[in-house]
Amino acid sequence: MFHFFQFTLWLPIRTCFPAKFIGKENLPKGACIISSNHTSNLDAILLALHSWEKKYYLAKKELFSNKFSSAFYKSIGCIKIDREKSDINAIKQSLKVLKENKKLVIFPEGTRVNKENMQLGEVKHGVAMFATKAKVPIVPMFVSKKPKLFRRTKVFIGKPFELVEFYGKKMSSEELEKASDVILEKMNELREYALNSLTKKK
């Protein structure tokens, strides 16, 4: 079903919401967590349509409000999560994805953010928790602007890194906060690189 939607939506989505992915060679083979800023519900769809490989996404439960949207988002790899509580089922599904050597996409700010200069908000602990439990690399991703009709969006993919210094530790709230600070730092480094690249080309 995933490749069916890829095939049928590839042309209309790429025509209406063109996007250029820069740094796709940084994506490792096998399991990793892609940690991205979140500008629009189209973020996951654009990423899904720009790679034949199926990825999995933590997505708010509100997107699964009816049978059609639920079927669509599940088909492209979205995992429903209730952001108001500790969703054990979503946690188990996410760890299963990584254990099966697949890619998990998380928007660690937890909601869509479109601040001036695309400044990143608070990074929640989910990426750090999954990365240290599964011992997989994290790949930062930066969406340069909110996708708009017929305007090309540039998406930057950074080099993978690992939270090796936290492997084997009991991840208390304090340790998770420290690990999340590392993730935010790497995401901000990519953001700065992306904004500098876009400025130079103007």
Backbone as JSON Lines, residues from 0, in Angstrom:
{"i":0,"aa":"M","n":[0.83,-1.21,0.0],"ca":[0.0,0.0,0.0],"c":[0.86,1.26,0.0]}
{"i":1,"aa":"F","n":[2.0,1.22,0.71],"ca":[2.9,2.37,0.75],"c":[3.37,2.74,-0.65]}
{"i":2,"aa":"H","n":[3.85,1.78,-1.41],"ca":[4.37,2.08,-2.75],"c":[3.24,2.46,-3.71]}
{"i":3,"aa":"F","n":[2.02,1.99,-3.44],"ca":[0.87,2.41,-4.24],"c":[0.65,3.92,-4.06]}
{"i":4,"aa":"F","n":[0.64,4.38,-2.81],"ca":[0.47,5.81,-2.55],"c":[1.64,6.6,-3.1]}
{"i":5,"aa":"Q","n":[2.86,6.06,-2.98],"ca":[4.03,6.72,-3.55],"c":[3.85,6.94,-5.04]}
{"i":6,"aa":"F","n":[3.42,5.89,-5.72],"ca":[3.27,5.94,-7.17],"c":[2.18,6.91,-7.6]}
{"i":7,"aa":"T","n":[1.04,6.89,-6.91],"ca":[-0.11,7.72,-7.31],"c":[0.06,9.19,-6.9]}
{"i":8,"aa":"L","n":[0.77,9.45,-5.8],"ca":[0.88,10.83,-5.32],"c":[2.2,11.5,-5.71]}
{"i":9,"aa":"W","n":[3.12,10.72,-6.23],"ca":[4.46,11.25,-6.53],"c":[4.38,12.49,-7.43]}
{"i":10,"aa":"L","n":[3.72,12.4,-8.56],"ca":[3.68,13.51,-9.51],"c":[2.88,14.71,-8.99]}
{"i":11,"aa":"P","n":[1.63,14.52,-8.5],"ca":[0.88,15.7,-8.04],"c":[1.53,16.42,-6.86]}
{"i":12,"aa":"I","n":[2.08,15.67,-5.9],"ca":[2.69,16.32,-4.74],"c":[3.97,17.04,-5.14]}
{"i":13,"aa":"R","n":[4.8,16.38,-5.97],"ca":[6.06,17.02,-6.38],"c":[5.8,18.23,-7.28]}
{"i":14,"aa":"T","n":[4.69,18.22,-8.02],"ca":[4.36,19.36,-8.87],"c":[3.83,20.53,-8.03]}
{"i":15,"aa":"C","n":[2.94,20.22,-7.1],"ca":[2.31,21.27,-6.3],"c":[3.2,21.75,-5.16]}
{"i":16,"aa":"F","n":[3.98,20.83,-4.58],"ca":[4.85,21.18,-3.45],"c":[6.27,20.68,-3.73]}
{"i":17,"aa":"P","n":[6.97,21.32,-4.68],"ca":[8.32,20.86,-5.04],"c":[9.28,21.0,-3.86]}
{"i":18,"aa":"A","n":[10.19,20.04,-3.75],"ca":[11.17,20.07,-2.67],"c":[12.5,19.53,-3.16]}
{"i":19,"aa":"K","n":[13.56,20.09,-2.63],"ca":[14.9,19.6,-2.95],"c":[15.56,19.15,-1.65]}
{"i":20,"aa":"F","n":[15.99,17.87,-1.63],"ca":[16.64,17.32,-0.45],"c":[18.15,17.37,-0.66]}
{"i":21,"aa":"I","n":[18.83,18.04,0.24],"ca":[20.28,18.23,0.14],"c":[20.95,17.41,1.25]}
{"i":22,"aa":"G","n":[21.86,16.52,0.85],"ca":[22.58,15.7,1.83],"c":[21.99,14.32,2.02]}
{"i":23,"aa":"K","n":[21.23,13.83,1.05],"ca":[20.63,12.5,1.18],"c":[21.68,11.41,1.36]}
{"i":24,"aa":"E","n":[22.91,11.68,0.89],"ca":[23.98,10.69,1.04],"c":[24.37,10.5,2.5]}
{"i":25,"aa":"N","n":[23.93,11.4,3.38],"ca":[24.24,11.27,4.8],"c":[23.38,10.24,5.51]}
{"i":26,"aa":"L","n":[22.31,9.81,4.86],"ca":[21.45,8.8,5.48],"c":[22.14,7.44,5.47]}
{"i":27,"aa":"P","n":[22.36,6.85,6.64],"ca":[23.03,5.54,6.68],"c":[22.08,4.43,6.23]}
{"i":28,"aa":"K","n":[22.65,3.32,5.86],"ca":[21.82,2.15,5.57],"c":[21.33,1.58,6.89]}
{"i":29,"aa":"G","n":[20.13,1.07,6.89],"ca":[19.62,0.45,8.1],"c":[19.03,1.45,9.08]}
{"i":30,"aa":"A","n":[18.96,1.04,10.34],"ca":[18.26,1.8,11.37],"c":[18.93,3.12,11.7]}
{"i":31,"aa":"C","n":[18.11,4.14,11.88],"ca":[18.55,5.42,12.41],"c":[17.31,6.21,12.79]}
{"i":32,"aa":"I","n":[17.53,7.28,13.55],"ca":[16.45,8.2,13.87],"c":[16.71,9.51,13.14]}
{"i":33,"aa":"I","n":[15.77,9.94,12.33],"ca":[15.86,11.24,11.67],"c":[15.15,12.25,12.56]}
{"i":34,"aa":"S","n":[15.91,13.23,13.04],"ca":[15.39,14.22,13.97],"c":[15.24,15.55,13.25]}
{"i":35,"aa":"S","n":[13.99,15.98,13.04],"ca":[13.74,17.14,12.18],"c":[12.88,18.19,12.86]}
{"i":36,"aa":"N","n":[13.09,19.45,12.45],"ca":[12.13,20.49,12.82],"c":[10.83,20.2,12.1]}
{"i":37,"aa":"H","n":[9.76,20.85,12.57],"ca":[8.42,20.51,12.05],"c":[7.71,21.79,11.63]}
{"i":38,"aa":"T","n":[7.45,21.92,10.32],"ca":[6.83,23.14,9.82],"c":[5.39,22.94,9.36]}
{"i":39,"aa":"S","n":[5.05,21.68,9.0],"ca":[3.75,21.43,8.37],"c":[3.46,19.93,8.41]}
{"i":40,"aa":"N","n":[2.19,19.58,8.29],"ca":[1.83,18.16,8.17],"c":[2.36,17.54,6.88]}
{"i":41,"aa":"L","n":[2.81,18.41,5.96],"ca":[3.38,17.92,4.69],"c":[4.81,17.42,4.86]}
{"i":42,"aa":"D","n":[5.46,17.73,5.98],"ca":[6.86,17.35,6.16],"c":[7.06,15.85,5.96]}
{"i":43,"aa":"A","n":[6.25,15.05,6.61],"ca":[6.37,13.59,6.51],"c":[6.04,13.1,5.1]}
{"i":44,"aa":"I","n":[5.04,13.71,4.48],"ca":[4.62,13.29,3.14],"c":[5.72,13.57,2.12]}
{"i":45,"aa":"L","n":[6.34,14.75,2.22],"ca":[7.42,15.09,1.29],"c":[8.58,14.11,1.42]}
{"i":46,"aa":"L","n":[8.94,13.79,2.66],"ca":[10.05,12.86,2.88],"c":[9.69,11.47,2.36]}
{"i":47,"aa":"A","n":[8.46,11.06,2.57],"ca":[8.03,9.74,2.12],"c":[8.09,9.62,0.6]}
{"i":48,"aa":"L","n":[7.79,10.72,-0.11],"ca":[7.73,10.67,-1.57],"c":[9.08,10.91,-2.25]}
{"i":49,"aa":"H","n":[10.1,11.27,-1.46],"ca":[11.41,11.54,-2.07],"c":[12.4,10.41,-1.84]}
{"i":50,"aa":"S","n":[11.92,9.29,-1.4],"ca":[12.79,8.12,-1.23],"c":[11.94,6.87,-1.37]}
{"i":51,"aa":"W","n":[12.45,5.89,-2.1],"ca":[11.7,4.65,-2.3],"c":[11.62,3.85,-1.0]}
{"i":52,"aa":"E","n":[12.61,4.05,-0.13],"ca":[12.64,3.31,1.14],"c":[11.54,3.82,2.08]}
{"i":53,"aa":"K","n":[10.8,2.89,2.66],"ca":[9.75,3.28,3.59],"c":[10.35,3.69,4.93]}
{"i":54,"aa":"K","n":[9.89,4.8,5.45],"ca":[10.31,5.26,6.77],"c":[9.08,5.3,7.68]}
{"i":55,"aa":"Y","n":[9.33,5.44,8.96],"ca":[8.24,5.44,9.93],"c":[8.28,6.74,10.72]}
{"i":56,"aa":"Y","n":[7.11,7.25,11.09],"ca":[6.99,8.59,11.66],"c":[6.11,8.56,12.89]}
{"i":57,"aa":"L","n":[6.56,9.21,13.95],"ca":[5.67,9.41,15.08],"c":[4.75,10.57,14.74]}
{"i":58,"aa":"A","n":[3.43,10.32,14.77],"ca":[2.47,11.34,14.33],"c":[1.34,11.47,15.36]}
{"i":59,"aa":"K","n":[0.91,12.69,15.59],"ca":[-0.14,12.95,16.58],"c":[-1.42,12.2,16.22]}
{"i":60,"aa":"K","n":[-2.12,11.76,17.25],"ca":[-3.33,10.94,17.06],"c":[-4.41,11.69,16.29]}
{"i":61,"aa":"E","n":[-4.4,13.03,16.33],"ca":[-5.43,13.82,15.65],"c":[-5.43,13.61,14.14]}
{"i":62,"aa":"L","n":[-4.29,13.18,13.58],"ca":[-4.23,12.93,12.13],"c":[-5.02,11.68,11.73]}
{"i":63,"aa":"F","n":[-5.38,10.87,12.69],"ca":[-6.07,9.61,12.42],"c":[-7.56,9.74,12.75]}
{"i":64,"aa":"S","n":[-8.12,10.91,12.48],"ca":[-9.48,11.24,12.93],"c":[-10.59,10.53,12.17]}
{"i":65,"aa":"N","n":[-10.3,10.08,10.94],"ca":[-11.33,9.33,10.19],"c":[-10.69,8.16,9.47]}
{"i":66,"aa":"K","n":[-11.5,7.3,8.88],"ca":[-10.99,6.06,8.28],"c":[-10.03,6.32,7.13]}
{"i":67,"aa":"F","n":[-10.33,7.33,6.3],"ca":[-9.47,7.59,5.14],"c":[-8.11,8.11,5.58]}
{"i":68,"aa":"S","n":[-8.11,9.16,6.43],"ca":[-6.83,9.72,6.86],"c":[-6.04,8.71,7.67]}
{"i":69,"aa":"S","n":[-6.73,7.92,8.48],"ca":[-6.06,6.89,9.27],"c":[-5.38,5.87,8.37]}
{"i":70,"aa":"A","n":[-6.1,5.42,7.33],"ca":[-5.54,4.43,6.4],"c":[-4.36,5.02,5.64]}
{"i":71,"aa":"F","n":[-4.47,6.28,5.24],"ca":[-3.39,6.92,4.48],"c":[-2.14,7.06,5.33]}
{"i":72,"aa":"Y","n":[-2.29,7.65,6.52],"ca":[-1.11,7.9,7.35],"c":[-0.46,6.59,7.82]}
{"i":73,"aa":"K","n":[-1.27,5.59,8.09],"ca":[-0.69,4.29,8.46],"c":[0.08,3.69,7.29]}
{"i":74,"aa":"S","n":[-0.44,3.88,6.07],"ca":[0.19,3.28,4.89],"c":[1.57,3.89,4.62]}
{"i":75,"aa":"I","n":[1.76,5.18,4.94],"ca":[3.07,5.8,4.68],"c":[4.02,5.62,5.86]}
{"i":76,"aa":"G","n":[3.55,4.92,6.9],"ca":[4.44,4.57,8.0],"c":[4.25,5.36,9.28]}
{"i":77,"aa":"C","n":[3.15,6.09,9.4],"ca":[2.93,6.88,10.61],"c":[2.48,6.01,11.78]}
{"i":78,"aa":"I","n":[3.07,6.29,12.92],"ca":[2.73,5.6,14.17],"c":[1.96,6.58,15.05]}
{"i":79,"aa":"K","n":[0.73,6.24,15.37],"ca":[-0.12,7.14,16.15],"c":[0.38,7.26,17.58]}
{"i":80,"aa":"I","n":[0.52,8.51,18.05],"ca":[0.95,8.74,19.42],"c":[0.05,9.76,20.09]}
{"i":81,"aa":"D","n":[-0.3,9.48,21.34],"ca":[-1.06,10.42,22.15],"c":[-0.05,11.29,22.9]}
{"i":82,"aa":"R","n":[0.03,12.57,22.54],"ca":[1.04,13.45,23.11],"c":[0.71,13.91,24.53]}
{"i":83,"aa":"E","n":[-0.51,13.58,24.97],"ca":[-0.94,14.03,26.3],"c":[-0.53,13.05,27.4]}
{"i":84,"aa":"K","n":[0.01,11.91,27.03],"ca":[0.39,10.91,28.04],"c":[1.57,10.08,27.54]}
{"i":85,"aa":"S","n":[2.09,9.23,28.4],"ca":[3.15,8.31,28.0],"c":[2.5,7.17,27.24]}
{"i":86,"aa":"D","n":[2.61,7.19,25.92],"ca":[1.92,6.23,25.06],"c":[2.8,4.99,24.88]}
{"i":87,"aa":"I","n":[2.56,3.98,25.72],"ca":[3.38,2.77,25.73],"c":[3.33,2.04,24.4]}
{"i":88,"aa":"N","n":[2.15,1.99,23.79],"ca":[2.01,1.29,22.51],"c":[2.87,1.95,21.43]}
{"i":89,"aa":"A","n":[2.86,3.29,21.37],"ca":[3.68,4.0,20.38],"c":[5.17,3.79,20.64]}
{"i":90,"aa":"I","n":[5.54,3.75,21.91],"ca":[6.94,3.52,22.28],"c":[7.38,2.12,21.81]}
{"i":91,"aa":"K","n":[6.55,1.13,22.06],"ca":[6.88,-0.25,21.65],"c":[7.0,-0.36,20.13]}
{"i":92,"aa":"Q","n":[6.05,0.25,19.42],"ca":[6.08,0.2,17.96],"c":[7.34,0.88,17.4]}
{"i":93,"aa":"S","n":[7.73,1.99,18.0],"ca":[8.91,2.72,17.54],"c":[10.18,1.91,17.76]}
{"i":94,"aa":"L","n":[10.31,1.31,18.92],"ca":[11.48,0.49,19.21],"c":[11.52,-0.74,18.3]}
{"i":95,"aa":"K","n":[10.34,-1.27,17.97],"ca":[10.27,-2.41,17.06],"c":[10.77,-2.03,15.67]}
{"i":96,"aa":"V","n":[10.41,-0.82,15.21],"ca":[10.87,-0.31,13.91],"c":[12.4,-0.28,13.87]}
{"i":97,"aa":"L","n":[13.01,0.26,14.92],"ca":[14.46,0.36,14.97],"c":[15.12,-1.01,15.09]}
{"i":98,"aa":"K","n":[14.51,-1.9,15.86],"ca":[15.03,-3.25,16.01],"c":[15.02,-3.99,14.69]}
{"i":99,"aa":"E","n":[14.05,-3.67,13.84],"ca":[13.93,-4.31,12.52],"c":[14.79,-3.6,11.48]}
{"i":100,"aa":"N","n":[15.7,-2.75,11.93],"ca":[16.69,-2.09,11.05],"c":[16.06,-1.09,10.09]}
{"i":101,"aa":"K","n":[15.01,-0.41,10.55],"ca":[14.32,0.58,9.72],"c":[14.53,1.98,10.3]}
{"i":102,"aa":"K","n":[14.09,2.97,9.56],"ca":[14.31,4.37,9.94],"c":[13.05,4.96,10.6]}
{"i":103,"aa":"L","n":[13.29,5.68,11.69],"ca":[12.22,6.32,12.43],"c":[12.41,7.84,12.37]}
{"i":104,"aa":"V","n":[11.37,8.56,11.98],"ca":[11.43,10.02,11.89],"c":[10.66,10.62,13.07]}
{"i":105,"aa":"I","n":[11.33,11.51,13.79],"ca":[10.7,12.16,14.94],"c":[10.87,13.68,14.81]}
{"i":106,"aa":"F","n":[9.8,14.39,15.14],"ca":[9.86,15.86,15.21],"c":[9.94,16.21,16.7]}
{"i":107,"aa":"P","n":[11.16,16.37,17.24],"ca":[11.34,16.42,18.69],"c":[10.77,17.66,19.38]}
{"i":108,"aa":"E","n":[10.43,18.69,18.61],"ca":[9.79,19.84,19.23],"c":[8.35,19.52,19.63]}
{"i":109,"aa":"G","n":[7.82,18.44,19.05],"ca":[6.51,17.96,19.46],"c":[5.34,18.65,18.8]}
{"i":110,"aa":"T","n":[5.59,19.74,18.08],"ca":[4.52,20.46,17.4],"c":[5.12,21.28,16.27]}
{"i":111,"aa":"R","n":[4.28,21.81,15.41],"ca":[4.78,22.64,14.31],"c":[5.27,23.98,14.83]}
{"i":112,"aa":"V","n":[6.45,24.39,14.36],"ca":[7.05,25.65,14.8],"c":[7.51,26.42,13.56]}
{"i":113,"aa":"N","n":[7.07,27.66,13.44],"ca":[7.49,28.52,12.33],"c":[7.93,29.87,12.85]}
{"i":114,"aa":"K","n":[8.96,29.85,13.7],"ca":[9.49,31.1,14.24],"c":[10.34,31.81,13.21]}
{"i":115,"aa":"E","n":[10.67,33.08,13.52],"ca":[11.54,33.85,12.64],"c":[12.88,33.13,12.49]}
{"i":116,"aa":"N","n":[13.37,33.06,11.25],"ca":[14.62,32.35,10.95],"c":[14.56,30.87,11.32]}
{"i":117,"aa":"M","n":[13.35,30.34,11.47],"ca":[13.15,28.91,11.74],"c":[13.9,28.46,12.99]}
{"i":118,"aa":"Q","n":[13.89,29.3,14.02],"ca":[14.55,28.94,15.26],"c":[13.89,27.72,15.88]}
{"i":119,"aa":"L","n":[14.71,26.85,16.44],"ca":[14.2,25.62,17.02],"c":[13.68,25.87,18.43]}
{"i":120,"aa":"G","n":[12.6,25.16,18.77],"ca":[12.05,25.26,20.11],"c":[12.68,24.22,21.03]}
{"i":121,"aa":"E","n":[12.01,23.95,22.12],"ca":[12.5,22.96,23.08],"c":[12.47,21.56,22.45]}
{"i":122,"aa":"V","n":[13.54,20.82,22.64],"ca":[13.62,19.44,22.15],"c":[13.18,18.5,23.27]}
{"i":123,"aa":"K","n":[12.13,17.75,23.03],"ca":[11.64,16.81,24.03],"c":[12.53,15.57,24.06]}
{"i":124,"aa":"H","n":[12.3,14.68,25.02],"ca":[13.24,13.6,25.31],"c":[13.1,12.36,24.44]}
{"i":125,"aa":"G","n":[12.11,12.32,23.55],"ca":[11.83,11.1,22.79],"c":[13.0,10.6,21.96]}
{"i":126,"aa":"V","n":[13.65,11.49,21.22],"ca":[14.77,11.09,20.36],"c":[15.89,10.49,21.2]}
{"i":127,"aa":"A","n":[16.24,11.16,22.29],"ca":[17.31,10.68,23.16],"c":[16.96,9.32,23.75]}
{"i":128,"aa":"M","n":[15.72,9.15,24.18],"ca":[15.3,7.88,24.78],"c":[15.42,6.73,23.78]}
{"i":129,"aa":"F","n":[14.87,6.93,22.58],"ca":[14.9,5.86,21.57],"c":[16.32,5.58,21.1]}
{"i":130,"aa":"A","n":[17.11,6.63,20.9],"ca":[18.47,6.46,20.37],"c":[19.36,5.71,21.35]}
{"i":131,"aa":"T","n":[19.2,5.98,22.64],"ca":[20.04,5.31,23.63],"c":[19.56,3.89,23.93]}
{"i":132,"aa":"K","n":[18.26,3.68,23.86],"ca":[17.73,2.32,24.07],"c":[18.11,1.41,22.91]}
{"i":133,"aa":"A","n":[17.95,1.9,21.69],"ca":[18.2,1.08,20.49],"c":[19.65,1.15,20.03]}
{"i":134,"aa":"K","n":[20.4,2.12,20.57],"ca":[21.81,2.33,20.19],"c":[21.96,2.5,18.67]}
{"i":135,"aa":"V","n":[21.22,3.48,18.16],"ca":[21.25,3.76,16.72],"c":[21.68,5.21,16.49]}
{"i":136,"aa":"P","n":[22.22,5.51,15.3],"ca":[22.61,6.9,15.0],"c":[21.41,7.82,14.83]}
{"i":137,"aa":"I","n":[21.67,9.09,15.05],"ca":[20.67,10.14,14.84],"c":[21.11,10.98,13.65]}
{"i":138,"aa":"V","n":[20.18,11.27,12.76],"ca":[20.47,12.11,11.59],"c":[19.64,13.39,11.7]}
{"i":139,"aa":"P","n":[20.28,14.54,11.88],"ca":[19.51,15.79,11.94],"c":[18.97,16.18,10.57]}
{"i":140,"aa":"M","n":[17.78,16.75,10.54],"ca":[17.2,17.22,9.29],"c":[16.58,18.6,9.54]}
{"i":141,"aa":"F","n":[16.69,19.48,8.54],"ca":[16.18,20.84,8.69],"c":[15.35,21.22,7.47]}
{"i":142,"aa":"V","n":[14.08,21.52,7.69],"ca":[13.17,22.0,6.64],"c":[13.27,23.51,6.64]}
{"i":143,"aa":"S","n":[13.75,24.09,5.54],"ca":[14.12,25.51,5.53],"c":[12.94,26.46,5.62]}
{"i":144,"aa":"K","n":[11.78,26.03,5.19],"ca":[10.58,26.87,5.29],"c":[9.34,26.0,5.14]}
{"i":145,"aa":"K","n":[8.23,26.52,5.58],"ca":[6.97,25.78,5.48],"c":[6.6,25.57,4.01]}
{"i":146,"aa":"P","n":[6.32,24.32,3.6],"ca":[5.95,24.07,2.21],"c":[4.71,24.87,1.81]}
{"i":147,"aa":"K","n":[4.81,25.52,0.64],"ca":[3.67,26.26,0.09],"c":[3.47,25.86,-1.36]}
{"i":148,"aa":"L","n":[2.25,26.06,-1.83],"ca":[1.88,25.66,-3.18],"c":[2.8,26.29,-4.21]}
{"i":149,"aa":"F","n":[3.43,25.43,-5.04],"ca":[4.29,25.82,-6.17],"c":[5.56,26.57,-5.74]}
{"i":150,"aa":"R","n":[5.91,26.52,-4.46],"ca":[7.17,27.1,-3.99],"c":[8.1,25.98,-3.53]}
{"i":151,"aa":"R","n":[9.31,25.96,-4.06],"ca":[10.22,24.87,-3.73],"c":[10.75,25.03,-2.3]}
{"i":152,"aa":"T","n":[10.69,23.95,-1.58],"ca":[11.21,23.89,-0.22],"c":[12.53,23.13,-0.23]}
{"i":153,"aa":"K","n":[13.53,23.69,0.42],"ca":[14.81,22.98,0.54],"c":[14.88,22.3,1.9]}
{"i":154,"aa":"V","n":[15.27,21.03,1.87],"ca":[15.38,20.23,3.08],"c":[16.82,19.75,3.19]}
{"i":155,"aa":"F","n":[17.46,20.05,4.31],"ca":[18.86,19.7,4.52],"c":[18.97,18.49,5.45]}
{"i":156,"aa":"I","n":[19.8,17.53,5.07],"ca":[20.03,16.34,5.88],"c":[21.48,16.35,6.33]}
{"i":157,"aa":"G","n":[21.69,16.34,7.64],"ca":[23.04,16.43,8.19],"c":[23.71,15.07,8.37]}
{"i":158,"aa":"K","n":[24.92,15.11,8.86],"ca":[25.68,13.87,9.08],"c":[25.2,13.18,10.36]}
{"i":159,"aa":"P","n":[25.19,11.85,10.34],"ca":[24.73,11.11,11.52],"c":[25.71,11.23,12.7]}
{"i":160,"aa":"F","n":[25.16,11.12,13.89],"ca":[25.99,11.1,15.11],"c":[25.33,10.13,16.1]}
{"i":161,"aa":"E","n":[26.1,9.72,17.08],"ca":[25.56,8.79,18.08],"c":[25.78,9.35,19.49]}
{"i":162,"aa":"L","n":[24.9,8.95,20.39],"ca":[24.98,9.36,21.79],"c":[25.73,8.28,22.58]}
{"i":163,"aa":"V","n":[26.91,7.94,22.09],"ca":[27.68,6.83,22.65],"c":[27.94,7.02,24.14]}
{"i":164,"aa":"E","n":[28.18,8.26,24.56],"ca":[28.51,8.53,25.96],"c":[27.37,8.21,26.92]}
{"i":165,"aa":"F","n":[26.15,8.01,26.35],"ca":[24.99,7.7,27.18],"c":[24.59,6.22,27.11]}
{"i":166,"aa":"Y","n":[25.23,5.45,26.23],"ca":[24.89,4.03,26.1],"c":[25.19,3.31,27.42]}
{"i":167,"aa":"G","n":[24.26,2.47,27.84],"ca":[24.46,1.67,29.04],"c":[24.14,2.41,30.33]}
{"i":168,"aa":"K","n":[23.83,3.7,30.24],"ca":[23.49,4.47,31.43],"c":[22.0,4.34,31.75]}
{"i":169,"aa":"K","n":[21.68,4.5,33.02],"ca":[20.28,4.62,33.39],"c":[19.84,6.03,33.03]}
{"i":170,"aa":"M","n":[18.91,6.13,32.09],"ca":[18.55,7.43,31.55],"c":[17.49,8.12,32.41]}
{"i":171,"aa":"S","n":[17.98,8.78,33.45],"ca":[17.13,9.58,34.31],"c":[16.69,10.83,33.55]}
{"i":172,"aa":"S","n":[15.8,11.6,34.13],"ca":[15.37,12.85,33.49],"c":[16.55,13.78,33.24]}
{"i":173,"aa":"E","n":[17.5,13.78,34.19],"ca":[18.68,14.63,34.05],"c":[19.55,14.18,32.88]}
{"i":174,"aa":"E","n":[19.75,12.87,32.74],"ca":[20.56,12.33,31.64],"c":[19.86,12.56,30.3]}
{"i":175,"aa":"L","n":[18.54,12.38,30.28],"ca":[17.78,12.61,29.05],"c":[17.88,14.08,28.63]}
{"i":176,"aa":"E","n":[17.88,14.97,29.6],"ca":[18.0,16.39,29.3],"c":[19.37,16.7,28.69]}
{"i":177,"aa":"K","n":[20.42,16.09,29.26],"ca":[21.77,16.29,28.73],"c":[21.87,15.76,27.3]}
{"i":178,"aa":"A","n":[21.32,14.56,27.06],"ca":[21.36,13.98,25.72],"c":[20.56,14.81,24.74]}
{"i":179,"aa":"S","n":[19.42,15.35,25.19],"ca":[18.58,16.18,24.33],"c":[19.27,17.49,23.98]}
{"i":180,"aa":"D","n":[20.1,17.99,24.89],"ca":[20.88,19.22,24.61],"c":[21.88,18.96,23.48]}
{"i":181,"aa":"V","n":[22.47,17.75,23.47],"ca":[23.39,17.39,22.38],"c":[22.65,17.36,21.05]}
{"i":182,"aa":"I","n":[21.45,16.78,21.06],"ca":[20.63,16.69,19.84],"c":[20.28,18.1,19.35]}
{"i":183,"aa":"L","n":[19.86,18.97,20.26],"ca":[19.5,20.34,19.88],"c":[20.71,21.07,19.3]}
{"i":184,"aa":"E","n":[21.88,20.85,19.88],"ca":[23.1,21.48,19.38],"c":[23.39,21.04,17.94]}
{"i":185,"aa":"K","n":[23.26,19.74,17.66],"ca":[23.51,19.22,16.32],"c":[22.48,19.75,15.33]}
{"i":186,"aa":"M","n":[21.23,19.85,15.76],"ca":[20.18,20.37,14.89],"c":[20.41,21.85,14.6]}
{"i":187,"aa":"N","n":[20.87,22.59,15.6],"ca":[21.14,24.01,15.4],"c":[22.34,24.23,14.48]}
{"i":188,"aa":"E","n":[23.34,23.34,14.57],"ca":[24.48,23.43,13.67],"c":[24.03,23.26,12.22]}
{"i":189,"aa":"L","n":[23.12,22.31,12.0],"ca":[22.6,22.09,10.64],"c":[21.75,23.28,10.2]}
{"i":190,"aa":"R","n":[20.97,23.82,11.13],"ca":[20.14,25.0,10.81],"c":[21.03,26.16,10.36]}
{"i":191,"aa":"E","n":[22.11,26.42,11.09],"ca":[23.02,27.51,10.74],"c":[23.66,27.26,9.37]}
{"i":192,"aa":"Y","n":[24.07,26.03,9.13],"ca":[24.66,25.69,7.83],"c":[23.65,25.93,6.7]}
{"i":193,"aa":"A","n":[22.42,25.49,6.93],"ca":[21.38,25.63,5.92],"c":[21.09,27.1,5.62]}
{"i":194,"aa":"L","n":[20.92,27.9,6.67],"ca":[20.61,29.31,6.47],"c":[21.76,30.05,5.79]}
{"i":195,"aa":"N","n":[23.01,29.69,6.14],"ca":[24.15,30.3,5.48],"c":[24.21,29.92,3.99]}
{"i":196,"aa":"S","n":[23.9,28.67,3.71],"ca":[23.88,28.2,2.31],"c":[22.83,28.94,1.5]}
{"i":197,"aa":"L","n":[21.66,29.13,2.1],"ca":[20.57,29.81,1.39],"c":[20.89,31.28,1.19]}
{"i":198,"aa":"T","n":[21.57,31.9,2.15],"ca":[21.94,33.32,2.04],"c":[22.96,33.54,0.94]}
{"i":199,"aa":"K","n":[23.93,32.64,0.85],"ca":[25.0,32.76,-0.17],"c":[24.45,32.67,-1.58]}
{"i":200,"aa":"K","n":[23.36,31.92,-1.75],"ca":[22.81,31.69,-3.09],"c":[21.88,32.79,-3.53]}
{"i":201,"aa":"K","n":[21.58,33.72,-2.66],"ca":[20.67,34.82,-3.02],"c":[21.41,35.87,-3.85]}
